[in-house]
Amino acid sequence: MTAPTPRGYTATKDQLQGRLRRIEGQVRGVEKMVDEDRYCIDVLTQISAIQAALDKVALGLLDDHARHCMHNGAQEGRAEEMTSEMMAAVGRLLRRG
C-alpha cells in the first residue's frame, strides 16, 4: 500500500480542520437563528461572517497550493497545466453569488 500524496496543506491540516469545524458551527448557528425567527439583518451579518471565514480558508489553500503543489508541478514540467488549473479555481471562487 502506498502512502497518500502529501498536499500543500498537510502541515497545517489540524489547523484547517479546526477552522472548518468553527465555520460548521457558525452555519448551525444561522440555522438556529432562522428557526427562532431572528431579525433578518442579524442573520445576514452572520452569513457575511461565514463567507469571510470561508474566503480566508480558500486563500490559505491557494497559498499552500502555489507554494507546494505548483512548485512540485513546475519541477515535473507541468507549470503551465498547474497555472491554468489554479487560475480556473480562482475564477470559480470569484464568481460566486
Beta strands, then each sheet from edge to edge (+ up, - down):
end
